[in-house]
Amino acid sequence: MIIRKAVSKDIDAVVSIYDKIHTAEEKGKVVIGWKRDIYPIRKTAEDATLRDDLFVMEEDGFLFGSGIINKEQVDVYEKAKWNHDAKPEEIMVLHTLVIDPDKKRKGLGKSFVKFYEEYAKNNGCKYLRLDTNEKNVNARAMYKKLGYKEIGIVPCVFNGLKDVNLVLVEKALEI
């Protein structure tokens, strides 16, 4: 398994994962808090690829996960009372982590988060931040197991999704 920066030819595979997650949510198999045609969508992957901050997880040419890693903090982060008073350049943020639902429960999400942590360290960041929908109990449990702390819940409109309770999460790296 490798995790690498995405290229334009990866976008269809990433969007396919988004679609599988939307379908699973529509069928009541998962609760993420996302909505088809609102978030995430093709433009989410395209924009991240253009910014060069979309990463994909693949094995033997099959792409089964992706996430956006950058230093862009979501606007509602400004309202939060973070445990660590960090400078913007010390913070790395993980957005829109997705794993193909056909590959769930294999530790792939944890592997991607470990990659994110190493990427942050290698880029001089001491603090990790991310967010998830309050409804996404599986992601919240995974982050907790990996040593992340929930610091608050902020009601907001998030990426076009109305009435979201966004859980803000952080972790200090040992460098």
MARFI-191339 format. One record per residue: residue number from 1; residue in three letters; z, y, x negated of N, C-alpha, C in turn. Coordinates in nm, 3 decimals. Layout:
# MARFI-191339
i / aa / n.Z / n.Y / n.X / ca.Z / ca.Y / ca.X / c.Z / c.Y / c.X
NUM / ALA / Z / Y / X / Z / Y / X / Z / Y / X
...
***
This chain:
# MARFI-191339
i / aa / n.Z / n.Y / n.X / ca.Z / ca.Y / ca.X / c.Z / c.Y / c.X
1 / MET / 0.000 / -0.118 / -0.083 / 0.000 / 0.000 / 0.000 / 0.000 / 0.124 / -0.088
2 / ILE / -0.080 / 0.221 / -0.049 / -0.081 / 0.349 / -0.120 / -0.069 / 0.462 / -0.018
3 / ILE / -0.016 / 0.573 / -0.066 / -0.013 / 0.696 / 0.012 / -0.085 / 0.800 / -0.073
4 / ARG / -0.182 / 0.865 / -0.012 / -0.267 / 0.959 / -0.085 / -0.302 / 1.075 / 0.005
5 / LYS / -0.356 / 1.181 / -0.056 / -0.404 / 1.293 / 0.024 / -0.526 / 1.248 / 0.104
6 / ALA / -0.533 / 1.296 / 0.226 / -0.644 / 1.262 / 0.314 / -0.770 / 1.338 / 0.276
7 / VAL / -0.882 / 1.278 / 0.308 / -1.012 / 1.342 / 0.295 / -1.078 / 1.340 / 0.433
8 / SER / -1.185 / 1.413 / 0.448 / -1.246 / 1.429 / 0.581 / -1.283 / 1.297 / 0.646
9 / LYS / -1.320 / 1.198 / 0.568 / -1.358 / 1.068 / 0.629 / -1.238 / 0.995 / 0.689
10 / ASP / -1.115 / 1.039 / 0.661 / -0.995 / 0.977 / 0.716 / -0.959 / 1.030 / 0.854
11 / ILE / -1.018 / 1.140 / 0.895 / -0.976 / 1.207 / 1.018 / -0.990 / 1.116 / 1.140
12 / ASP / -1.101 / 1.045 / 1.153 / -1.118 / 0.957 / 1.270 / -1.006 / 0.853 / 1.278
13 / ALA / -0.968 / 0.796 / 1.166 / -0.862 / 0.695 / 1.166 / -0.727 / 0.757 / 1.204
14 / VAL / -0.700 / 0.877 / 1.157 / -0.574 / 0.944 / 1.191 / -0.573 / 0.975 / 1.341
15 / VAL / -0.683 / 1.026 / 1.392 / -0.692 / 1.058 / 1.536 / -0.678 / 0.931 / 1.619
16 / SER / -0.729 / 0.820 / 1.570 / -0.711 / 0.693 / 1.639 / -0.563 / 0.656 / 1.652
17 / ILE / -0.486 / 0.683 / 1.548 / -0.341 / 0.658 / 1.555 / -0.277 / 0.751 / 1.657
18 / TYR / -0.315 / 0.879 / 1.654 / -0.264 / 0.972 / 1.755 / -0.292 / 0.918 / 1.895
19 / ASP / -0.415 / 0.871 / 1.918 / -0.454 / 0.820 / 2.050 / -0.373 / 0.697 / 2.089
20 / LYS / -0.349 / 0.608 / 1.993 / -0.267 / 0.489 / 2.023 / -0.125 / 0.529 / 2.062
21 / ILE / -0.071 / 0.629 / 1.994 / 0.065 / 0.675 / 2.027 / 0.066 / 0.740 / 2.165
22 / HIS / -0.035 / 0.823 / 2.194 / -0.042 / 0.884 / 2.327 / -0.052 / 0.777 / 2.435
23 / THR / -0.134 / 0.676 / 2.412 / -0.149 / 0.567 / 2.510 / -0.017 / 0.493 / 2.529
24 / ALA / 0.051 / 0.461 / 2.420 / 0.180 / 0.392 / 2.429 / 0.281 / 0.476 / 2.507
25 / GLU / 0.279 / 0.606 / 2.483 / 0.373 / 0.693 / 2.556 / 0.337 / 0.699 / 2.704
26 / GLU / 0.209 / 0.711 / 2.734 / 0.166 / 0.715 / 2.874 / 0.201 / 0.586 / 2.948
27 / LYS / 0.206 / 0.475 / 2.877 / 0.241 / 0.346 / 2.938 / 0.392 / 0.320 / 2.936
28 / GLY / 0.469 / 0.415 / 2.883 / 0.614 / 0.400 / 2.881 / 0.666 / 0.308 / 2.772
29 / LYS / 0.584 / 0.276 / 2.674 / 0.626 / 0.185 / 2.566 / 0.704 / 0.257 / 2.456
30 / VAL / 0.681 / 0.388 / 2.442 / 0.753 / 0.470 / 2.345 / 0.782 / 0.606 / 2.409
31 / VAL / 0.881 / 0.673 / 2.354 / 0.911 / 0.809 / 2.398 / 0.914 / 0.895 / 2.272
32 / ILE / 0.810 / 0.975 / 2.257 / 0.796 / 1.064 / 2.142 / 0.813 / 1.209 / 2.187
33 / GLY / 0.756 / 1.240 / 2.305 / 0.760 / 1.376 / 2.356 / 0.630 / 1.450 / 2.334
34 / TRP / 0.525 / 1.376 / 2.296 / 0.394 / 1.437 / 2.275 / 0.308 / 1.419 / 2.400
35 / LYS / 0.201 / 1.497 / 2.408 / 0.109 / 1.489 / 2.522 / -0.035 / 1.488 / 2.471
36 / ARG / -0.113 / 1.395 / 2.524 / -0.256 / 1.387 / 2.490 / -0.322 / 1.522 / 2.521
37 / ASP / -0.415 / 1.560 / 2.439 / -0.491 / 1.684 / 2.452 / -0.408 / 1.811 / 2.427
38 / ILE / -0.281 / 1.794 / 2.390 / -0.199 / 1.910 / 2.353 / -0.153 / 1.895 / 2.208
39 / TYR / -0.081 / 1.786 / 2.178 / -0.032 / 1.765 / 2.041 / 0.012 / 1.621 / 2.022
40 / PRO / -0.019 / 1.563 / 1.907 / -0.118 / 1.606 / 1.809 / -0.259 / 1.573 / 1.856
41 / ILE / -0.354 / 1.649 / 1.807 / -0.494 / 1.634 / 1.844 / -0.580 / 1.632 / 1.718
42 / ARG / -0.709 / 1.612 / 1.735 / -0.801 / 1.609 / 1.620 / -0.784 / 1.732 / 1.531
43 / LYS / -0.770 / 1.849 / 1.592 / -0.757 / 1.972 / 1.515 / -0.633 / 1.968 / 1.425
44 / THR / -0.529 / 1.900 / 1.469 / -0.408 / 1.886 / 1.388 / -0.444 / 1.821 / 1.254
45 / ALA / -0.518 / 1.711 / 1.259 / -0.559 / 1.639 / 1.138 / -0.663 / 1.719 / 1.059
46 / GLU / -0.757 / 1.780 / 1.130 / -0.862 / 1.856 / 1.061 / -0.802 / 1.974 / 0.984
47 / ASP / -0.715 / 2.049 / 1.050 / -0.655 / 2.166 / 0.984 / -0.572 / 2.125 / 0.863
48 / ALA / -0.495 / 2.017 / 0.877 / -0.413 / 1.970 / 0.766 / -0.499 / 1.921 / 0.650
49 / THR / -0.610 / 1.858 / 0.681 / -0.701 / 1.812 / 0.575 / -0.761 / 1.932 / 0.502
50 / LEU / -0.799 / 2.034 / 0.576 / -0.852 / 2.156 / 0.514 / -0.748 / 2.225 / 0.426
51 / ARG / -0.621 / 2.220 / 0.469 / -0.514 / 2.281 / 0.389 / -0.475 / 2.192 / 0.270
52 / ASP / -0.524 / 2.069 / 0.271 / -0.494 / 1.971 / 0.165 / -0.348 / 1.927 / 0.169
53 / ASP / -0.290 / 1.918 / 0.292 / -0.152 / 1.871 / 0.302 / -0.133 / 1.754 / 0.400
54 / LEU / -0.245 / 1.689 / 0.436 / -0.237 / 1.567 / 0.516 / -0.239 / 1.448 / 0.420
55 / PHE / -0.143 / 1.360 / 0.436 / -0.134 / 1.239 / 0.354 / -0.154 / 1.119 / 0.444
56 / VAL / -0.220 / 1.017 / 0.390 / -0.244 / 0.895 / 0.466 / -0.188 / 0.775 / 0.390
57 / MET / -0.149 / 0.675 / 0.468 / -0.095 / 0.551 / 0.416 / -0.199 / 0.444 / 0.446
58 / GLU / -0.238 / 0.371 / 0.341 / -0.342 / 0.270 / 0.364 / -0.320 / 0.148 / 0.277
59 / GLU / -0.384 / 0.039 / 0.321 / -0.385 / -0.084 / 0.244 / -0.516 / -0.155 / 0.272
60 / ASP / -0.580 / -0.197 / 0.167 / -0.708 / -0.268 / 0.178 / -0.808 / -0.194 / 0.265
61 / GLY / -0.811 / -0.062 / 0.252 / -0.906 / 0.020 / 0.326 / -0.867 / 0.049 / 0.470
62 / PHE / -0.755 / -0.007 / 0.517 / -0.710 / 0.016 / 0.654 / -0.603 / 0.124 / 0.653
63 / LEU / -0.625 / 0.228 / 0.729 / -0.532 / 0.340 / 0.736 / -0.437 / 0.317 / 0.854
64 / PHE / -0.306 / 0.319 / 0.828 / -0.211 / 0.290 / 0.935 / -0.097 / 0.390 / 0.949
65 / GLY / -0.107 / 0.502 / 0.878 / -0.006 / 0.606 / 0.894 / -0.051 / 0.736 / 0.833
66 / SER / 0.012 / 0.844 / 0.876 / -0.017 / 0.975 / 0.817 / 0.099 / 1.069 / 0.842
67 / GLY / 0.101 / 1.175 / 0.764 / 0.199 / 1.281 / 0.782 / 0.153 / 1.405 / 0.709
68 / ILE / 0.204 / 1.517 / 0.750 / 0.172 / 1.644 / 0.688 / 0.293 / 1.686 / 0.605
69 / ILE / 0.270 / 1.716 / 0.478 / 0.378 / 1.755 / 0.388 / 0.341 / 1.889 / 0.325
70 / ASN / 0.426 / 1.987 / 0.348 / 0.403 / 2.120 / 0.290 / 0.533 / 2.199 / 0.287
71 / LYS / 0.523 / 2.326 / 0.258 / 0.641 / 2.412 / 0.254 / 0.646 / 2.506 / 0.375
72 / GLU / 0.566 / 2.475 / 0.477 / 0.557 / 2.560 / 0.596 / 0.667 / 2.525 / 0.695
73 / GLN / 0.765 / 2.613 / 0.706 / 0.872 / 2.591 / 0.801 / 0.832 / 2.644 / 0.938
74 / VAL / 0.858 / 2.565 / 1.040 / 0.827 / 2.603 / 1.177 / 0.907 / 2.728 / 1.213
75 / ASP / 0.848 / 2.816 / 1.295 / 0.912 / 2.945 / 1.325 / 1.054 / 2.931 / 1.379
76 / VAL / 1.083 / 2.828 / 1.457 / 1.217 / 2.813 / 1.513 / 1.321 / 2.777 / 1.406
77 / TYR / 1.276 / 2.739 / 1.289 / 1.371 / 2.710 / 1.180 / 1.453 / 2.834 / 1.143
78 / GLU / 1.395 / 2.952 / 1.164 / 1.464 / 3.076 / 1.131 / 1.591 / 3.094 / 1.213
79 / LYS / 1.596 / 3.036 / 1.333 / 1.711 / 3.050 / 1.422 / 1.823 / 2.952 / 1.388
80 / ALA / 1.796 / 2.858 / 1.301 / 1.890 / 2.750 / 1.273 / 1.999 / 2.790 / 1.174
81 / LYS / 2.111 / 2.724 / 1.185 / 2.220 / 2.737 / 1.089 / 2.216 / 2.615 / 0.998
82 / TRP / 2.130 / 2.620 / 0.899 / 2.112 / 2.509 / 0.806 / 2.238 / 2.491 / 0.721
83 / ASN / 2.267 / 2.370 / 0.684 / 2.382 / 2.342 / 0.598 / 2.361 / 2.394 / 0.457
84 / HIS / 2.236 / 2.402 / 0.415 / 2.203 / 2.444 / 0.279 / 2.124 / 2.575 / 0.285
85 / ASP / 2.178 / 2.677 / 0.223 / 2.112 / 2.806 / 0.219 / 2.010 / 2.803 / 0.104
86 / ALA / 1.891 / 2.759 / 0.134 / 1.790 / 2.736 / 0.031 / 1.683 / 2.843 / 0.033
87 / LYS / 1.627 / 2.868 / -0.082 / 1.512 / 2.958 / -0.092 / 1.389 / 2.885 / -0.040
88 / PRO / 1.293 / 2.955 / 0.019 / 1.173 / 2.890 / 0.073 / 1.102 / 2.799 / -0.027
89 / GLU / 1.097 / 2.841 / -0.153 / 1.026 / 2.760 / -0.253 / 1.100 / 2.631 / -0.289
90 / GLU / 1.226 / 2.618 / -0.244 / 1.305 / 2.497 / -0.271 / 1.296 / 2.394 / -0.159
91 / ILE / 1.220 / 2.428 / -0.055 / 1.217 / 2.344 / 0.066 / 1.080 / 2.280 / 0.085
92 / MET / 1.082 / 2.149 / 0.112 / 0.960 / 2.077 / 0.149 / 0.980 / 2.028 / 0.294
93 / VAL / 0.873 / 2.036 / 0.372 / 0.882 / 2.003 / 0.514 / 0.785 / 1.889 / 0.548
94 / LEU / 0.832 / 1.796 / 0.628 / 0.749 / 1.686 / 0.679 / 0.719 / 1.714 / 0.825
95 / HIS / 0.590 / 1.708 / 0.860 / 0.544 / 1.730 / 0.997 / 0.461 / 1.610 / 1.043
96 / THR / 0.467 / 1.581 / 1.170 / 0.373 / 1.491 / 1.238 / 0.358 / 1.357 / 1.166
97 / LEU / 0.469 / 1.293 / 1.136 / 0.465 / 1.158 / 1.079 / 0.425 / 1.061 / 1.189
98 / VAL / 0.319 / 0.985 / 1.164 / 0.273 / 0.885 / 1.261 / 0.247 / 0.753 / 1.190
99 / ILE / 0.285 / 0.646 / 1.256 / 0.257 / 0.510 / 1.211 / 0.187 / 0.440 / 1.326
100 / ASP / 0.081 / 0.367 / 1.297 / 0.008 / 0.292 / 1.399 / 0.107 / 0.205 / 1.477
101 / PRO / 0.111 / 0.218 / 1.611 / 0.204 / 0.138 / 1.691 / 0.188 / -0.013 / 1.671
102 / ASP / 0.069 / -0.057 / 1.630 / 0.049 / -0.200 / 1.604 / 0.122 / -0.246 / 1.478
103 / LYS / 0.170 / -0.152 / 1.398 / 0.237 / -0.183 / 1.271 / 0.385 / -0.145 / 1.273
104 / LYS / 0.440 / -0.118 / 1.392 / 0.579 / -0.072 / 1.398 / 0.675 / -0.183 / 1.357
105 / ARG / 0.794 / -0.139 / 1.317 / 0.904 / -0.227 / 1.276 / 0.876 / -0.303 / 1.147
106 / LYS / 0.796 / -0.244 / 1.061 / 0.766 / -0.305 / 0.931 / 0.815 / -0.219 / 0.815
107 / GLY / 0.891 / -0.113 / 0.845 / 0.944 / -0.027 / 0.741 / 0.846 / 0.075 / 0.688
108 / LEU / 0.733 / 0.093 / 0.755 / 0.631 / 0.185 / 0.705 / 0.674 / 0.332 / 0.718
109 / GLY / 0.742 / 0.365 / 0.826 / 0.792 / 0.501 / 0.842 / 0.891 / 0.535 / 0.731
110 / LYS / 0.981 / 0.441 / 0.700 / 1.077 / 0.461 / 0.592 / 1.006 / 0.476 / 0.458
111 / SER / 0.902 / 0.397 / 0.437 / 0.825 / 0.407 / 0.312 / 0.759 / 0.544 / 0.300
112 / PHE / 0.706 / 0.594 / 0.412 / 0.642 / 0.725 / 0.408 / 0.746 / 0.833 / 0.378
113 / VAL / 0.864 / 0.824 / 0.437 / 0.969 / 0.923 / 0.412 / 1.012 / 0.917 / 0.266
114 / LYS / 1.022 / 0.799 / 0.209 / 1.056 / 0.787 / 0.066 / 0.950 / 0.855 / -0.020
115 / PHE / 0.823 / 0.838 / 0.016 / 0.715 / 0.907 / -0.054 / 0.733 / 1.059 / -0.044
116 / TYR / 0.763 / 1.107 / 0.075 / 0.787 / 1.249 / 0.100 / 0.898 / 1.301 / 0.008
117 / GLU / 1.005 / 1.225 / -0.004 / 1.116 / 1.267 / -0.089 / 1.074 / 1.277 / -0.235
118 / GLU / 1.000 / 1.178 / -0.282 / 0.952 / 1.180 / -0.422 / 0.853 / 1.294 / -0.444
119 / TYR / 0.766 / 1.316 / -0.348 / 0.669 / 1.426 / -0.355 / 0.743 / 1.559 / -0.367
120 / ALA / 0.848 / 1.576 / -0.286 / 0.926 / 1.699 / -0.291 / 0.990 / 1.717 / -0.428
121 / LYS / 1.051 / 1.612 / -0.479 / 1.113 / 1.618 / -0.613 / 1.010 / 1.656 / -0.718
122 / ASN / 0.895 / 1.591 / -0.713 / 0.789 / 1.616 / -0.811 / 0.732 / 1.757 / -0.802
123 / ASN / 0.757 / 1.822 / -0.689 / 0.709 / 1.959 / -0.670 / 0.823 / 2.061 / -0.675
124 / GLY / 0.935 / 2.022 / -0.735 / 1.045 / 2.114 / -0.760 / 1.128 / 2.153 / -0.640
125 / CYS / 1.122 / 2.076 / -0.534 / 1.200 / 2.108 / -0.414 / 1.331 / 2.031 / -0.413
126 / LYS / 1.438 / 2.099 / -0.372 / 1.571 / 2.039 / -0.369 / 1.614 / 2.001 / -0.228
127 / TYR / 1.544 / 2.056 / -0.129 / 1.587 / 2.037 / 0.010 / 1.469 / 1.992 / 0.096
128 / LEU / 1.501 / 1.905 / 0.190 / 1.400 / 1.852 / 0.282 / 1.435 / 1.897 / 0.423
129 / ARG / 1.336 / 1.938 / 0.496 / 1.355 / 1.974 / 0.636 / 1.244 / 1.910 / 0.719
130 / LEU / 1.280 / 1.880 / 0.841 / 1.184 / 1.827 / 0.937 / 1.241 / 1.847 / 1.075
131 / ASP / 1.163 / 1.812 / 1.174 / 1.209 / 1.821 / 1.311 / 1.150 / 1.706 / 1.391
132 / THR / 1.213 / 1.679 / 1.502 / 1.161 / 1.579 / 1.594 / 1.206 / 1.616 / 1.734
133 / ASN / 1.138 / 1.564 / 1.832 / 1.174 / 1.588 / 1.971 / 1.306 / 1.517 / 2.001
134 / GLU / 1.392 / 1.581 / 2.076 / 1.520 / 1.520 / 2.113 / 1.500 / 1.382 / 2.177
135 / LYS / 1.389 / 1.365 / 2.248 / 1.360 / 1.239 / 2.317 / 1.326 / 1.124 / 2.222
136 / ASN / 1.288 / 1.158 / 2.099 / 1.240 / 1.057 / 2.004 / 1.359 / 0.990 / 1.932
137 / VAL / 1.428 / 0.903 / 2.006 / 1.550 / 0.842 / 1.953 / 1.522 / 0.748 / 1.834
138 / ASN / 1.404 / 0.687 / 1.832 / 1.373 / 0.597 / 1.720 / 1.358 / 0.675 / 1.589
139 / ALA / 1.288 / 0.786 / 1.593 / 1.274 / 0.868 / 1.472 / 1.410 / 0.923 / 1.430
140 / ARG / 1.487 / 0.968 / 1.525 / 1.619 / 1.023 / 1.494 / 1.707 / 0.918 / 1.426
141 / ALA / 1.702 / 0.796 / 1.475 / 1.783 / 0.689 / 1.414 / 1.734 / 0.658 / 1.272
142 / MET / 1.602 / 0.656 / 1.253 / 1.549 / 0.628 / 1.120 / 1.592 / 0.735 / 1.021
143 / TYR / 1.579 / 0.862 / 1.058 / 1.617 / 0.969 / 0.967 / 1.766 / 0.961 / 0.934
144 / LYS / 1.848 / 0.931 / 1.033 / 1.992 / 0.919 / 1.009 / 2.021 / 0.808 / 0.906
145 / LYS / 1.956 / 0.694 / 0.922 / 1.974 / 0.582 / 0.828 / 1.933 / 0.620 / 0.687
146 / LEU / 1.839 / 0.713 / 0.676 / 1.789 / 0.755 / 0.545 / 1.867 / 0.873 / 0.487
147 / GLY / 1.978 / 0.908 / 0.550 / 2.065 / 1.012 / 0.496 / 2.036 / 1.153 / 0.541
148 / TYR / 1.954 / 1.170 / 0.642 / 1.923 / 1.302 / 0.694 / 2.030 / 1.341 / 0.797
149 / LYS / 2.057 / 1.471 / 0.805 / 2.158 / 1.522 / 0.897 / 2.093 / 1.611 / 1.001
150 / GLU / 2.127 / 1.587 / 1.128 / 2.083 / 1.675 / 1.236 / 2.173 / 1.798 / 1.233
151 / ILE / 2.111 / 1.916 / 1.228 / 2.192 / 2.037 / 1.219 / 2.191 / 2.118 / 1.349
152 / GLY / 2.107 / 2.081 / 1.441 / 2.104 / 2.154 / 1.567 / 1.984 / 2.117 / 1.651
153 / ILE / 1.989 / 2.160 / 1.776 / 1.879 / 2.139 / 1.870 / 1.839 / 2.276 / 1.925
154 / VAL / 1.710 / 2.306 / 1.915 / 1.659 / 2.436 / 1.956 / 1.558 / 2.418 / 2.070
155 / PRO / 1.585 / 2.476 / 2.188 / 1.486 / 2.472 / 2.296 / 1.368 / 2.563 / 2.259
156 / CYS / 1.247 / 2.515 / 2.281 / 1.131 / 2.596 / 2.244 / 1.003 / 2.543 / 2.308
157 / VAL / 0.896 / 2.618 / 2.287 / 0.760 / 2.569 / 2.310 / 0.713 / 2.528 / 2.172
158 / PHE / 0.673 / 2.402 / 2.157 / 0.640 / 2.349 / 2.025 / 0.497 / 2.297 / 2.023
159 / ASN / 0.411 / 2.360 / 1.943 / 0.271 / 2.319 / 1.932 / 0.205 / 2.304 / 2.069
160 / GLY / 0.237 / 2.396 / 2.158 / 0.177 / 2.394 / 2.291 / 0.253 / 2.309 / 2.392
161 / LEU / 0.354 / 2.235 / 2.348 / 0.434 / 2.153 / 2.438 / 0.550 / 2.237 / 2.491
162 / LYS / 0.559 / 2.248 / 2.624 / 0.663 / 2.330 / 2.686 / 0.794 / 2.252 / 2.701
163 / ASP / 0.902 / 2.326 / 2.707 / 1.036 / 2.271 / 2.733 / 1.076 / 2.160 / 2.637
164 / VAL / 1.052 / 2.184 / 2.509 / 1.090 / 2.087 / 2.405 / 1.228 / 2.123 / 2.351
165 / ASN / 1.312 / 2.024 / 2.337 / 1.437 / 2.040 / 2.264 / 1.412 / 1.982 / 2.126
166 / LEU / 1.394 / 2.070 / 2.030 / 1.356 / 2.032 / 1.895 / 1.481 / 2.008 / 1.810
167 / VAL / 1.493 / 1.886 / 1.758 / 1.606 / 1.850 / 1.673 / 1.568 / 1.888 / 1.530
168 / LEU / 1.650 / 1.972 / 1.467 / 1.627 / 2.015 / 1.331 / 1.709 / 1.927 / 1.237
169 / VAL / 1.644 / 1.880 / 1.131 / 1.702 / 1.779 / 1.043 / 1.684 / 1.824 / 0.898
170 / GLU / 1.784 / 1.794 / 0.813 / 1.771 / 1.829 / 0.673 / 1.839 / 1.727 / 0.583
171 / LYS / 1.803 / 1.736 / 0.455 / 1.864 / 1.651 / 0.353 / 1.853 / 1.723 / 0.220
172 / ALA / 1.960 / 1.718 / 0.143 / 1.957 / 1.771 / 0.007 / 1.924 / 1.657 / -0.087
173 / LEU / 1.831 / 1.680 / -0.178 / 1.793 / 1.579 / -0.274 / 1.886 / 1.583 / -0.395
174 / GLU / 1.908 / 1.468 / -0.451 / 1.981 / 1.462 / -0.577 / 1.879 / 1.470 / -0.688
175 / ILE / 1.883 / 1.581 / -0.761 / 1.784 / 1.601 / -0.866 / 1.851 / 1.599 / -1.002
***
